[in-house]
Amino acid sequence: MRVVIVDDEPLARERLKRLLQEFPGYEVVGEAGDGESALDVIDDEEPDLVLLDIRMGGIDGLQVARQLAEMDVPPAVIFTTAYSEHALSAFDASAQGYLLKPIRLDKLREALQRVRKPTRAHKPQVKGAEDGGKPKREFVLATTRDGLVRVPVEDILYFLADQKYTTVCHLHGEVLIEESLKTLEQDFAPLFLRVHRKALVNTRYIAGLERDRHGEQHHWLKIKHAANPLPVSRRRLAEVRRFLTET
C-alpha cells in the first residue's frame, strides 16, 4: 500500500516512517509539511493511504481530507493529531481512522487493519478488454448556450477533471460535463488511458512523453492537436511508458 505522510513537524513524519517499517506491504512514497504541498504530492503520487495531521499552517488537515473525498477513488485517510477535540469533524471528513499523538504501534496497527485498500488496481481498461475491447458508448453529451452538443469519442483529445465538472477537450474546442472521470474511464475503455488523477487521454492522440524542462522529476504527455501537454503522475508513469513502447 502506497502511503503519503503529512505533518508540519519533521520529527513526527520520521516517527511515522519508522513505525510503518514494522508493517510489510506499506511503502512511504511521499511526505509534506503543509496542506497545499500535501495536495500536490497526493496528485503526483496517487497514494492508497494518507496519514494526515490536522493543525497545520494554511490549509489544515480537515480541508485537505474534504478535497480528497471528492476524488473518483479517494485514498484512505487516517488523521494523526495531538488534539482529541477534532474527532467528530475528522469522521465528517470521511476519515477511516483517528490517532492521537504520541502514536503507539498497536494503535497504528489497529487503524491500518480497518483501512481497506481502494480499488485502483482493478483498472476499468481490463473490463473493456473483456467486453471485446469496445467502449460502452461512442459520444458524450454536453449542455451549452447553444443547446445540447454531442461530441464523438473519436474527436475527444482528453478529459480533465476539476472538482464538480469535467472538461472535454476535443478537436473543435472544449465543453463541460458533470460526469466523473471514473465513469468516463469505465464507459470509454480501452480507448482512453488514465495518466493522472485528473486526466484521461484518448490513446489515438498521444504523441510522446517528455521530462520537465526545468530539471524537476516531472513528466508531461504530449498530445496531438492540444496546445499544452498534460502532467503524468509518478504512479501512472510506468503504464504510460508501457503504452508508448507497445504501440
C-alpha positions in Angstrom: 0.0 0.0 0.0 1.4 3.4 -1.0 1.4 5.9 1.8 1.8 9.7 2.0 2.6 11.3 5.4 1.5 14.9 6.0 2.7 16.7 9.2 4.2 20.1 9.8 6.7 18.5 12.3 9.6 16.7 10.6 10.2 14.6 13.7 6.6 13.4 13.6 6.9 12.4 10.0 10.1 10.5 10.8 8.5 8.6 13.6 5.6 7.6 11.4 8.0 6.3 8.8 9.8 4.2 11.4 6.5 2.8 12.7 5.4 1.9 9.2 8.5 -0.1 8.7 7.0 -2.7 11.1 4.3 -3.5 8.7 5.2 -5.3 5.4 3.5 -4.1 2.3 3.4 -0.4 3.2 5.6 2.0 1.2 6.0 5.7 2.0 6.0 7.3 -1.4 5.9 11.0 -0.3 5.6 13.4 2.5 4.6 17.0 3.0 4.7 19.6 5.8 1.6 21.6 4.9 -1.8 21.2 3.3 -1.0 22.8 -0.1 2.1 20.7 -0.5 0.2 17.6 0.5 -2.4 18.1 -2.3 0.5 18.4 -4.8 2.2 15.3 -3.5 -1.1 13.3 -3.5 -1.8 14.5 -7.0 1.6 13.2 -8.2 1.9 10.0 -6.2 -1.8 8.9 -6.0 -1.4 7.0 -2.7 -3.7 4.5 -1.3 -3.4 5.9 2.2 -2.7 9.4 3.7 -1.6 9.8 7.3 -2.7 13.3 7.9 -2.1 15.9 10.7 -4.9 18.3 11.4 -3.4 21.5 12.7 -1.1 23.0 10.1 -0.5 26.4 8.6 -2.6 27.4 5.6 -4.9 24.6 4.5 -5.4 22.4 7.5 -5.8 18.6 7.5 -9.6 18.7 7.6 -9.7 20.8 4.5 -7.3 18.5 2.7 -9.4 15.5 3.6 -12.6 17.1 2.3 -10.8 17.8 -1.0 -9.6 14.2 -1.2 -13.1 12.9 -0.5 -14.1 14.5 -3.9 -11.8 12.2 -5.9 -13.2 9.4 -8.0 -11.2 6.9 -5.9 -10.0 8.8 -2.8 -7.2 7.5 -0.7 -8.0 6.3 2.8 -7.3 8.9 5.4 -6.1 8.3 8.9 -5.7 11.5 11.0 -2.7 11.8 13.3 -3.1 14.6 15.8 -2.3 15.8 19.3 -5.9 17.1 19.8 -8.9 14.9 20.6 -11.5 17.6 20.0 -11.3 17.2 16.2 -12.5 13.6 16.2 -16.1 14.3 15.1 -15.0 16.7 12.4 -12.5 14.2 11.2 -15.1 11.5 10.6 -17.4 14.0 9.0 -14.5 14.5 6.5 -14.6 10.7 5.7 -11.6 9.7 7.7 -11.1 6.0 8.3 -9.1 6.5 11.4 -8.1 8.9 14.2 -4.8 8.5 16.1 -3.7 10.6 19.0 0.0 11.6 19.4 2.3 10.2 20.5 1.2 7.4 18.2 1.6 3.9 19.6 2.5 0.9 17.4 -0.6 -1.1 18.5 -3.0 1.7 17.8 -1.4 2.3 14.3 -1.8 -1.5 13.6 -5.5 -1.3 14.5 -6.1 1.7 12.3 -4.3 0.1 9.4 -6.3 -3.1 9.7 -9.5 -1.0 9.4 -8.4 0.6 6.2 -9.4 -1.2 3.1 -7.3 -0.6 0.0 -9.1 1.4 -2.7 -9.9 -0.5 -5.9 -7.4 1.4 -8.1 -5.8 -1.9 -9.0 -9.0 -3.0 -10.7 -8.4 -1.0 -13.8 -11.6 -0.3 -15.9 -9.5 -1.0 -19.0 -9.5 -4.6 -18.1 -13.3 -4.7 -18.1 -13.3 -3.0 -21.5 -11.0 -5.7 -22.9 -13.3 -8.4 -21.5 -16.2 -6.8 -23.3 -14.4 -7.2 -26.6 -12.3 -4.0 -26.5 -15.2 -1.8 -27.4 -16.4 1.3 -25.4 -19.9 1.2 -23.9 -20.8 4.4 -25.8 -19.5 6.4 -28.7 -20.0 10.1 -27.6 -20.6 12.5 -24.7 -23.4 15.0 -24.4 -22.8 18.5 -23.1 -25.2 21.3 -22.4 -24.1 24.6 -23.8 -25.6 28.0 -24.6 -26.5 26.7 -28.0 -28.2 23.7 -26.6 -27.2 20.0 -26.4 -23.9 19.2 -28.0 -22.9 15.7 -29.0 -19.1 15.1 -29.1 -18.0 11.8 -30.8 -15.4 9.8 -28.9 -13.0 9.9 -31.9 -12.9 13.7 -31.6 -12.1 13.8 -27.9 -8.4 14.5 -27.1 -8.7 14.2 -23.3 -10.9 14.6 -20.2 -9.7 16.9 -17.4 -11.4 16.8 -14.0 -11.9 19.9 -11.9 -13.9 19.2 -8.7 -17.6 19.0 -9.8 -17.1 19.4 -13.5 -15.0 17.6 -16.2 -13.6 19.5 -19.2 -13.9 17.7 -22.5 -11.1 18.9 -24.8 -11.9 17.9 -28.4 -10.8 18.7 -31.9 -13.1 21.7 -32.2 -12.9 23.2 -28.7 -14.0 22.5 -25.1 -17.2 21.7 -23.3 -18.0 21.0 -19.7 -19.9 17.9 -18.4 -20.8 16.7 -14.9 -19.7 13.1 -15.3 -16.8 11.8 -13.2 -13.5 10.5 -14.7 -14.3 7.1 -13.1 -17.5 6.8 -15.1 -15.8 8.0 -18.3 -12.9 5.7 -17.8 -15.3 2.7 -17.5 -17.5 3.7 -20.4 -14.7 4.5 -22.9 -12.3 1.7 -22.0 -10.0 0.7 -23.6 -9.7 3.7 -25.8 -8.5 6.1 -23.0 -5.5 6.0 -20.7 -5.5 7.5 -17.2 -2.3 9.5 -16.9 -3.1 11.4 -13.7 -5.8 11.5 -11.1 -7.4 14.4 -13.0 -6.6 13.4 -16.6 -7.9 10.7 -19.0 -6.4 10.8 -22.5 -7.5 9.4 -25.8 -4.7 7.0 -26.8 -5.0 7.8 -30.5 -3.8 11.3 -29.8 -0.8 10.5 -27.6 2.3 11.9 -29.2 5.0 11.2 -26.7 6.5 11.8 -23.3 8.8 14.5 -22.1 10.6 15.4 -18.9 10.3 18.7 -17.1 12.3 21.3 -18.9 13.3 22.9 -15.6 15.1 19.8 -14.3 12.4 18.6 -11.9 11.4 15.0 -11.7 8.1 15.5 -13.6 6.9 14.1 -16.8 4.5 15.5 -19.4 2.4 13.8 -22.0 2.4 15.5 -25.5 -1.0 15.3 -27.2 -1.7 15.8 -30.8 -3.8 19.0 -31.6 -3.5 20.1 -27.9 -1.9 23.4 -27.1 -0.3 22.2 -23.9 1.0 18.8 -22.5 -0.6 17.1 -19.5 1.2 16.1 -16.4 1.8 12.4 -15.8 1.7 11.3 -12.2 4.5 9.0 -10.9 2.0 6.3 -10.2 0.9 6.3 -13.8 4.3 6.8 -15.4 5.2 3.1 -15.9 1.8 2.4 -17.5 2.3 5.3 -19.9 5.8 4.2 -20.8 4.5 0.7 -21.4 1.8 2.0 -23.7 4.3 4.0 -25.7 6.7 1.1 -26.2 3.9 -1.3 -27.2 2.3 0.9 -29.8 
